Amino acid sequence: MAVTLRLARAGLPGRPQYRIVAADKVKPRDGRFLEIVGTYAPRNPPQVTLKEERVKHWLAKGAVASSVVRDIIRKKIPGLIEGREKIQLEKLQAARRSRKVRAKAKK
């Protein structure tokens, strides 16, 4: 099951409020979710609450954050997303280097 951290709309018409939820990727936007990990109210100024431990838990389990949720996490928990992206980039670059070495060895 692929898990995403994304927004689920709640609130009144014209006054949106969103829950930040961990949900199965194939479920609809406002459908069933696994857990509420925060809220987001795009008022002036925007109000955001996050359960930092649960966000870290889901990201550690392999959940992928949507673009909006990724931006919210970057602002509320500095360094968390950047650190993970840096590690992924380093792994990708190491894999590319090893493929190049193997390709040269075959020649």
SULPEZI-V703611 format. One record per residue. N is the residue number from 1. RES is the residue in three letters. SS is DSSP state (a for helix, b for strand, c for the rest). Layout:
N;RES;SS / N;RES;SS
//
This chain:
1;MET;c / 2;ALA;c / 3;VAL;b / 4;THR;b / 5;LEU;b / 6;ARG;b / 7;LEU;b / 8;ALA;b / 9;ARG;b / 10;ALA;b / 11;GLY;b / 12;LEU;b / 13;PRO;c / 14;GLY;c / 15;ARG;b / 16;PRO;b / 17;GLN;b / 18;TYR;b / 19;ARG;b / 20;ILE;b / 21;VAL;b / 22;ALA;b / 23;ALA;b / 24;ASP;b / 25;LYS;c / 26;VAL;c / 27;LYS;c / 28;PRO;c / 29;ARG;c / 30;ASP;c / 31;GLY;c / 32;ARG;c / 33;PHE;c / 34;LEU;c / 35;GLU;b / 36;ILE;b / 37;VAL;b / 38;GLY;b / 39;THR;b / 40;TYR;b / 41;ALA;b / 42;PRO;c / 43;ARG;c / 44;ASN;c / 45;PRO;c / 46;PRO;c / 47;GLN;b / 48;VAL;b / 49;THR;b / 50;LEU;b / 51;LYS;c / 52;GLU;a / 53;GLU;a / 54;ARG;a / 55;VAL;a / 56;LYS;a / 57;HIS;a / 58;TRP;a / 59;LEU;a / 60;ALA;a / 61;LYS;c / 62;GLY;c / 63;ALA;c / 64;VAL;b / 65;ALA;b / 66;SER;c / 67;SER;a / 68;VAL;a / 69;VAL;a / 70;ARG;a / 71;ASP;a / 72;ILE;a / 73;ILE;a / 74;ARG;a / 75;LYS;a / 76;LYS;a / 77;ILE;c / 78;PRO;c / 79;GLY;c / 80;LEU;a / 81;ILE;a / 82;GLU;a / 83;GLY;a / 84;ARG;a / 85;GLU;a / 86;LYS;a / 87;ILE;a / 88;GLN;a / 89;LEU;a / 90;GLU;a / 91;LYS;a / 92;LEU;a / 93;GLN;a / 94;ALA;a / 95;ALA;a / 96;ARG;a / 97;ARG;a / 98;SER;a / 99;ARG;a / 100;LYS;a / 101;VAL;a / 102;ARG;a / 103;ALA;a / 104;LYS;a / 105;ALA;a / 106;LYS;a / 107;LYS;c
//
